[in-house]
């Protein structure tokens, strides 16, 4: 693992480097991006940085200097990252040191870029519907913030019930998203995914699959999707296109024909450009 903070590589990423008063640490006042790397080259970095800017603006944080971010990315990917077949960059931008409460002070923002190798995700997975909902009308709806406690609770619940990912509805009862993934499904022969109005994150992989595979964005009751979909899959930066083999107590083909086509399309287009 390698880490860079505000212009300097850390000799030991395991040691403390962020102030204990940093608002990202004390109250989760920050945003982040997770970026896949292939042999040391980031995939869709420009799209990720654009979303980092959008999330920062939505949280009311100053805009990050993207040239500075790119310098951090280059620093952590130098000297050996190219030997890893797959890796993950974590770019974190927080409000910086502030009083230890909800109010912000005048501290400068904090920028951290970290990198570690990862293994490719399995081709299929299982998901569990959890009893909590996303608030599509909330202040942070659609933003990729560091406030992940809800996701931690939901994922732990799913894992206790035999799943590797949790699936959440929104307050209207419509399918929304996973804790770290977007959901696609086939219903009445059509590839569909929730719209951004559902409160789901505008995932980079989600956007590309919609563009490349022709999915329709539509909001439907989660229970209907779970009980009637002929196949379904998750997408995310580290999952790519991952078939769902079981959703709660219902088995699904993994992969089904549409999922298989989308996975093949993804692999082909990804191989063609690292900046789609």
SVG drawing of the C-alpha trace seen along z (x, -y; Angstrom):
<svg xmlns="http://www.w3.org/2000/svg" viewBox="-44 -30 54 51">
<polyline fill="none" stroke="black" stroke-width="0.4" points="0.0,0.0 1.1,-3.5 -0.4,-6.8 0.2,-10.5 -1.2,-13.4 -1.2,-17.1 1.9,-16.8 4.0,-14.2 4.3,-10.4 4.1,-8.7 7.0,-6.5 4.6,-4.3 0.9,-4.6 -0.1,-2.7 1.0,-5.6 -1.1,-8.6 -1.1,-11.4 -4.4,-13.1 -5.2,-15.5 -7.5,-14.2 -9.6,-17.3 -10.1,-16.7 -13.8,-17.0 -13.6,-14.0 -12.5,-11.9 -14.7,-13.5 -18.0,-13.8 -17.5,-12.3 -17.4,-15.7 -15.7,-14.6 -16.0,-13.0 -14.1,-10.4 -13.5,-8.4 -12.4,-4.7 -10.7,-4.3 -9.6,-0.9 -6.1,-0.6 -5.0,1.9 -1.2,2.5 -0.7,-0.9 -3.0,-2.9 -6.2,-4.4 -9.5,-3.6 -11.9,-6.5 -9.9,-8.9 -11.3,-12.0 -14.9,-10.8 -14.0,-10.1 -12.4,-13.5 -15.5,-15.2 -17.7,-13.3 -15.3,-14.2 -15.9,-17.9 -19.7,-17.4 -19.7,-15.7 -17.5,-18.4 -19.8,-21.1 -22.9,-19.2 -21.3,-19.0 -20.3,-22.7 -16.6,-22.0 -14.1,-24.0 -13.3,-22.6 -10.3,-20.3 -7.3,-21.3 -7.5,-18.5 -3.9,-19.0 -2.9,-18.5 -5.0,-15.4 -3.4,-14.0 0.0,-14.7 -1.0,-12.5 -2.2,-9.8 1.1,-9.8 3.0,-9.7 1.3,-6.6 1.3,-4.8 5.1,-5.3 7.7,-2.8 6.0,0.6 2.3,0.2 2.6,1.4 3.4,4.9 -0.1,5.3 -2.6,6.6 -5.4,4.7 -5.4,2.0 -7.6,-0.5 -6.9,-4.2 -8.8,-6.0 -8.9,-9.7 -10.3,-11.5 -11.1,-15.2 -12.2,-16.4 -13.1,-19.7 -9.9,-19.6 -9.2,-20.5 -12.3,-22.1 -13.9,-22.3 -15.0,-18.9 -18.7,-19.3 -20.9,-19.7 -19.9,-23.3 -17.0,-24.1 -14.2,-26.4 -11.5,-27.9 -9.2,-24.9 -7.7,-24.1 -9.1,-21.0 -7.2,-17.7 -6.4,-15.6 -5.3,-12.0 -4.5,-9.6 -3.9,-6.0 -3.3,-2.9 -3.4,0.9 -3.5,4.0 -6.8,5.9 -8.0,9.2 -10.6,9.4 -14.2,9.8 -15.9,13.2 -18.1,13.5 -21.2,13.9 -22.5,12.9 -25.5,13.1 -27.4,10.1 -29.8,9.5 -32.6,6.9 -32.1,5.0 -34.8,3.3 -33.4,-0.2 -34.0,-2.7 -32.1,-5.4 -33.6,-8.9 -33.8,-10.1 -34.7,-13.6 -31.8,-13.8 -29.1,-16.5 -26.4,-13.9 -28.5,-11.9 -26.4,-11.0 -23.1,-12.3 -20.1,-10.0 -19.4,-11.1 -17.2,-9.6 -20.3,-9.1 -20.6,-5.4 -22.0,-4.2 -25.4,-3.2 -23.5,-1.2 -21.5,0.6 -24.6,1.6 -26.5,2.7 -23.5,4.8 -23.0,6.5 -26.7,7.4 -26.5,8.9 -23.4,10.9 -25.1,12.3 -27.9,13.5 -25.7,15.1 -25.2,12.3 -22.1,10.4 -23.9,7.2 -26.9,5.4 -29.7,4.0 -31.7,1.0 -35.0,-0.5 -35.7,-4.3 -38.4,-5.9 -40.9,-5.3 -40.2,-1.5 -38.4,-1.6 -35.2,0.2 -32.3,-2.2 -28.8,-0.6 -26.3,1.5 -24.0,0.3 -21.2,-0.1 -22.8,0.9 -25.6,0.1 -28.1,2.7 -29.2,3.7 -31.9,6.2 -33.9,7.7 -37.7,7.4 -40.1,8.2 -37.0,8.7 -35.6,5.2 -32.4,4.2 -33.3,1.6 -31.7,-0.2 -33.0,-2.8 -32.9,-6.4 -30.8,-9.0 -34.1,-10.3 -34.2,-7.2 -31.3,-8.6 -28.7,-6.1 -25.2,-7.2 -24.3,-8.2 -21.8,-5.3 -19.1,-5.6 -19.6,-2.0 -23.3,-2.5 -23.1,-5.4 -20.9,-3.5 -23.1,-0.4 -26.2,-2.5 -24.3,-4.1 -22.7,-1.0 -25.5,1.5 -28.6,-0.5 -30.3,-0.1 -33.4,-2.0 -33.6,-4.1 -36.8,-3.5 -38.0,-3.4 -40.0,-0.3 -40.9,1.3 -37.9,3.3 -40.2,6.2 -41.4,6.4 -37.9,6.3 -36.7,9.0 -39.6,11.3 -40.0,10.9 -36.6,10.1 -35.3,12.9 -31.7,11.9 -29.8,9.2 -26.3,7.9 -24.3,5.5 -21.8,3.0 -19.1,0.9 -15.5,-0.2 -14.1,3.0 -16.9,5.4 -17.3,4.4 -20.3,6.4 -21.1,9.1 -24.0,11.5 -26.4,12.0 -26.9,15.7 -29.3,15.3 -31.4,12.4 -32.8,13.2 -34.4,16.6 -34.6,16.5 -32.1,18.1 -31.2,16.4 -29.1,17.5 -25.6,16.3 -24.9,15.1 -28.0,14.8 -27.8,14.0 -28.1,10.2 -25.7,10.1 -23.2,12.2 -23.6,9.8 -23.0,6.8 -20.0,8.3 -18.5,9.0 -19.3,5.5 -17.7,4.1 -14.5,6.1 -14.2,5.1 -14.8,1.4 -12.5,1.3 -9.7,2.8 -10.1,0.2 -9.6,-2.9 -8.6,-3.7 -10.3,-7.1 -13.8,-6.3"/>
</svg>
